[in-house]
Amino acid sequence: MAQTLGLGSLGDIVFISTHYKIRTFQGFHRSSADRWANNEIILQKPRSQFLGPGLDTIALTVVFDVKYGMNPRKEMDKLVKYSRDGKVLSLVIGGKGLGVNKWKITGIDQDWTTVDNKGNLLKASMSLSLEEYV
């Protein structure tokens, strides 16, 4: 029996590491910004008003490689479908949810690294841009 290390998940896509299958991410970057307004006052400096928290964003890259038990094309097609369908997903890392609710995919970049002589995608990476969905 292979030991499974559950790194986290994006919806039903589980980031795992076993002896025969690896699906993980790299380059995780999260940004947060609050919302502020400046109210103009005649002959004085504007007054700042806190409107509330903004939506967090996350950027990460997922690598798919047939040698780690993945079908890169199938894995990437699933994420593209989620994006095009407007599906919102929970994001869990280390057993803890991130954000206040769920996440939407706002951008996808694909890099096809290795394709065989029959057109089969053997290795690829996908950069995902996520934004909180409230």
Backbone as numpy.savetxt, mean C-alpha at the origin, in Angstrom:
# Nx Ny Nz CAx CAy CAz Cx Cy Cz
6.22 -29.21 8.16 5.38 -28.03 8.16 6.27 -26.78 8.16
6.01 -25.87 7.23 6.80 -24.64 7.13 6.36 -23.63 8.17
7.33 -22.92 8.72 7.02 -21.89 9.69 6.57 -20.64 8.94
5.45 -20.06 9.38 4.93 -18.87 8.75 5.16 -17.67 9.64
5.67 -16.61 9.06 5.85 -15.36 9.77 4.86 -14.37 9.17
3.81 -14.03 9.92 2.81 -13.09 9.44 3.28 -11.66 9.65
3.67 -11.00 8.58 4.14 -9.62 8.67 2.98 -8.65 8.75
1.92 -8.97 8.04 0.76 -8.10 8.00 -0.10 -8.44 6.81
-1.01 -7.53 6.47 -1.90 -7.78 5.34 -2.46 -6.46 4.81
-2.82 -6.50 3.54 -3.57 -5.44 2.89 -4.82 -6.11 2.35
-5.93 -5.93 3.06 -7.15 -6.66 2.70 -6.90 -8.15 2.85
-7.19 -8.92 1.80 -6.98 -10.37 1.84 -5.60 -10.78 1.31
-4.74 -9.81 1.04 -3.38 -10.10 0.58 -2.48 -10.12 1.81
-2.05 -11.31 2.18 -1.27 -11.48 3.41 0.22 -11.46 3.07
0.95 -10.63 3.80 2.40 -10.59 3.65 2.97 -11.68 4.54
3.57 -12.71 3.92 4.04 -13.88 4.65 5.45 -14.25 4.23
6.06 -15.08 5.05 7.37 -15.62 4.71 7.43 -17.05 5.23
7.54 -18.01 4.32 7.68 -19.41 4.68 8.87 -19.96 3.91
9.10 -21.25 4.04 10.21 -21.87 3.31 9.97 -21.89 1.80
8.71 -21.87 1.38 8.41 -22.02 -0.03 7.66 -20.84 -0.64
7.23 -19.89 0.16 6.43 -18.79 -0.37 6.77 -17.51 0.37
7.04 -16.46 -0.38 7.35 -15.16 0.22 6.55 -14.08 -0.50
5.83 -13.30 0.27 5.15 -12.11 -0.24 5.37 -11.03 0.82
6.12 -10.03 0.49 6.43 -8.99 1.46 6.54 -7.64 0.76
6.88 -6.62 1.51 6.99 -5.28 0.94 8.30 -4.65 1.38
8.65 -3.55 0.73 9.84 -2.80 1.09 9.55 -1.32 0.87
10.42 -0.47 1.41 10.29 0.96 1.19 9.01 1.56 1.73
8.55 1.08 2.88 7.30 1.59 3.48 7.50 3.04 3.93
6.61 3.93 3.49 6.69 5.35 3.86 5.28 5.85 4.16
5.09 6.41 5.37 3.79 6.94 5.77 3.91 8.43 6.03
2.94 9.21 5.53 2.91 10.65 5.71 1.61 11.07 6.37
1.71 12.02 7.27 0.54 12.59 7.94 0.63 14.11 7.86
-0.50 14.76 7.69 -0.54 16.23 7.67 -1.88 16.67 8.26
-1.84 17.72 9.04 -3.07 18.26 9.61 -3.61 19.36 8.71
-4.88 19.70 8.92 -5.53 20.73 8.11 -5.64 22.02 8.92
-5.17 23.10 8.34 -5.21 24.42 8.96 -5.78 25.44 7.98
-6.46 26.45 8.50 -6.93 27.57 7.69 -6.40 28.86 8.30
-6.16 29.83 7.47 -5.76 31.16 7.94 -6.91 32.12 7.68
-7.38 32.74 8.75 -8.47 33.71 8.64 -7.86 35.11 8.54
-8.15 35.78 7.45 -7.60 37.11 7.21 -8.27 38.15 8.11
-7.45 39.01 8.69 -7.93 40.08 9.56 -7.33 41.38 9.05
-8.14 42.39 8.86 -7.68 43.66 8.31 -6.64 44.29 9.24
-5.51 44.67 8.66 -4.40 45.36 9.33 -3.73 44.52 10.42
-3.96 43.23 10.42 -3.31 42.34 11.38 -2.86 41.07 10.66
-2.05 40.34 11.36 -1.65 39.04 10.80 -2.86 38.11 10.79
-2.88 37.19 9.86 -3.97 36.22 9.84 -3.96 35.37 11.12
-5.12 34.88 11.47 -5.23 33.98 12.62 -5.40 32.55 12.11
-4.60 31.66 12.68 -4.66 30.25 12.27 -5.77 29.53 13.01
-6.43 28.65 12.28 -7.50 27.85 12.87 -7.27 26.39 12.51
-7.22 25.54 13.52 -7.03 24.11 13.30 -8.36 23.51 12.85
-8.36 22.89 11.67 -9.57 22.29 11.13 -9.70 20.81 11.49
-8.58 20.16 11.76 -8.61 18.74 12.10 -7.51 17.98 11.39
-7.45 16.71 11.65 -6.41 15.91 11.00 -6.71 15.71 9.52
-5.65 15.54 8.74 -5.80 15.22 7.33 -5.79 13.71 7.14
-5.86 13.30 5.90 -5.80 11.88 5.58 -4.34 11.46 5.43
-3.97 10.37 6.09 -2.61 9.84 5.96 -2.45 9.18 4.60
-1.22 9.15 4.13 -0.90 8.44 2.89 0.24 7.47 3.18
0.27 6.40 2.41 1.33 5.39 2.52 1.81 5.03 1.13
3.11 4.88 1.01 3.73 4.38 -0.22 4.56 3.16 0.15
4.42 2.09 -0.61 5.21 0.89 -0.38 5.37 0.14 -1.69
6.37 -0.71 -1.74 6.64 -1.50 -2.93 6.59 -2.98 -2.58
5.83 -3.74 -3.37 5.70 -5.18 -3.19 6.46 -5.85 -4.34
7.28 -6.85 -4.00 8.05 -7.58 -5.01 7.45 -8.98 -5.17
7.24 -9.38 -6.42 6.69 -10.71 -6.74 7.71 -11.45 -7.60
8.02 -12.69 -7.21 9.03 -13.47 -7.92 8.58 -14.93 -7.93
8.58 -15.56 -9.12 8.15 -16.96 -9.21 9.01 -17.88 -8.34
10.27 -17.54 -8.14 11.13 -18.41 -7.33 10.73 -18.42 -5.86
9.86 -17.48 -5.45 9.35 -17.46 -4.08 7.90 -17.90 -4.01
7.45 -18.67 -4.99 6.11 -19.26 -4.95 4.99 -18.33 -5.38
5.32 -17.25 -6.05 4.31 -16.28 -6.48 4.11 -16.36 -7.98
2.92 -16.03 -8.42 2.65 -15.80 -9.83 2.53 -14.28 -9.96
3.62 -13.60 -10.37 3.63 -12.14 -10.38 2.45 -11.51 -11.13
2.13 -12.04 -12.29 1.04 -11.47 -13.10 -0.30 -11.57 -12.36
-0.56 -12.70 -11.77 -1.81 -12.91 -11.05 -1.89 -12.00 -9.82
-0.80 -11.90 -9.09 -0.76 -11.06 -7.89 -1.01 -9.59 -8.26
-0.34 -9.12 -9.32 -0.47 -7.72 -9.71 -1.85 -7.43 -10.31
-2.39 -8.37 -11.07 -3.73 -8.18 -11.64 -4.78 -8.02 -10.53
-4.59 -8.73 -9.44 -5.53 -8.65 -8.32 -5.52 -7.24 -7.71
-4.34 -6.68 -7.52 -4.24 -5.33 -6.96 -4.76 -4.28 -7.93
-4.51 -4.45 -9.22 -5.05 -3.52 -10.22 -6.57 -3.57 -10.20
-7.15 -4.75 -10.09 -8.61 -4.88 -10.03 -9.16 -4.17 -8.80
-8.52 -4.37 -7.65 -8.96 -3.67 -6.44 -8.96 -2.16 -6.66
-7.90 -1.66 -7.29 -7.78 -0.23 -7.55 -8.89 0.25 -8.48
-9.08 -0.44 -9.57 -10.07 -0.03 -10.57 -11.50 -0.17 -10.08
-11.73 -1.10 -9.14 -13.07 -1.28 -8.56 -13.32 -0.33 -7.40
-12.31 0.43 -6.99 -12.47 1.34 -5.86 -12.62 0.62 -4.54
-12.02 -0.56 -4.43 -12.14 -1.35 -3.21 -11.32 -0.71 -2.08
-11.91 -0.64 -0.89 -11.18 -0.16 0.27 -10.74 -1.37 1.09
-9.53 -1.28 1.65 -8.90 -2.42 2.28 -8.38 -2.06 3.66
-8.40 -3.01 4.57 -7.75 -2.79 5.85 -6.25 -3.02 5.67
-5.45 -2.33 6.47 -4.00 -2.48 6.42 -3.52 -2.79 7.83
-2.90 -3.96 7.98 -2.42 -4.43 9.27 -0.94 -4.75 9.14
-0.12 -4.22 10.04 1.31 -4.52 10.07 1.65 -4.91 11.51
2.28 -6.05 11.67 2.66 -6.50 13.01 1.48 -6.72 13.94
0.34 -7.12 13.40 -0.84 -7.39 14.22 -1.64 -6.16 14.60
-1.23 -4.98 14.14 -1.95 -3.75 14.48 -2.42 -3.04 13.21
-3.67 -2.59 13.24 -4.21 -1.84 12.12 -3.58 -0.46 12.03
-3.44 0.03 10.82 -2.91 1.38 10.61 -4.06 2.30 10.20
-4.02 3.52 10.69 -5.06 4.49 10.35 -6.29 4.29 11.20
-7.30 5.09 10.92 -8.53 5.02 11.71 -9.56 4.07 11.10
-9.34 3.66 9.89 -10.33 2.79 9.27 -9.68 1.95 8.19
-9.95 2.26 6.94 -9.44 1.48 5.83 -8.63 2.37 4.90
-8.11 1.75 3.82 -7.24 2.44 2.87 -7.74 2.20 1.46
-7.56 3.21 0.60 -7.88 3.07 -0.82 -6.58 3.18 -1.61
-6.53 2.47 -2.72 -5.37 2.54 -3.60 -5.57 3.75 -4.51
-4.63 4.68 -4.47 -4.74 5.89 -5.29 -3.76 5.90 -6.46
-2.82 4.98 -6.46 -1.86 4.92 -7.56 -1.09 3.62 -7.55
-0.74 3.17 -8.75 0.02 1.93 -8.92 1.08 2.15 -10.00
2.31 1.73 -9.72 3.38 1.71 -10.71 3.92 0.29 -10.76
4.04 -0.26 -11.97 4.55 -1.62 -12.15 5.91 -1.58 -12.84
6.82 -2.42 -12.35 8.11 -2.64 -13.00 8.24 -4.12 -13.29
8.22 -4.48 -14.58 8.37 -5.87 -14.98 9.86 -6.11 -15.17
10.46 -6.83 -14.24 11.90 -7.04 -14.23 12.34 -8.17 -15.15
11.65 -9.32 -15.07 12.04 -10.50 -15.85 10.82 -11.13 -16.51
10.90 -11.27 -17.84 9.85 -11.94 -18.63 10.55 -13.01 -19.45
9.99 -14.24 -19.46 10.65 -15.32 -20.21 10.32 -15.22 -21.70
10.87 -16.15 -22.49 10.71 -16.10 -23.95 9.29 -16.47 -24.42
8.41 -16.82 -23.50 7.01 -17.10 -23.84 6.08 -15.99 -23.34
6.66 -14.94 -22.78 5.86 -13.83 -22.29 5.36 -13.97 -20.87
5.86 -15.00 -20.16 5.47 -15.18 -18.77 6.26 -14.22 -17.88
5.54 -13.52 -17.03 6.18 -12.60 -16.10 6.76 -13.40 -14.94
8.08 -13.32 -14.76 8.76 -14.11 -13.74 9.10 -13.29 -12.48
9.39 -12.02 -12.67 9.72 -11.17 -11.52 9.26 -9.75 -11.82
8.63 -9.14 -10.81 8.13 -7.77 -10.98 7.99 -7.12 -9.61
7.89 -5.81 -9.64 7.59 -5.07 -8.41 6.46 -4.11 -8.71
5.72 -3.80 -7.66 4.58 -2.91 -7.79 4.63 -1.90 -6.67
4.69 -0.63 -7.02 4.67 0.44 -6.03 3.22 0.88 -5.85
2.76 0.88 -4.62 1.39 1.25 -4.30 1.34 2.57 -3.54
0.40 3.41 -3.90 0.11 4.63 -3.15 -1.25 4.43 -2.52
-1.32 4.57 -1.21 -2.56 4.37 -0.47 -2.93 5.66 0.25
-4.24 5.87 0.43 -4.72 7.00 1.22 -5.82 6.49 2.14
-5.85 7.05 3.36 -6.88 6.65 4.30 -8.26 6.86 3.71
-9.16 5.95 4.02 -10.56 6.04 3.61 -11.37 6.16 4.89
-12.05 7.28 5.04 -12.84 7.51 6.26 -14.29 7.65 5.90
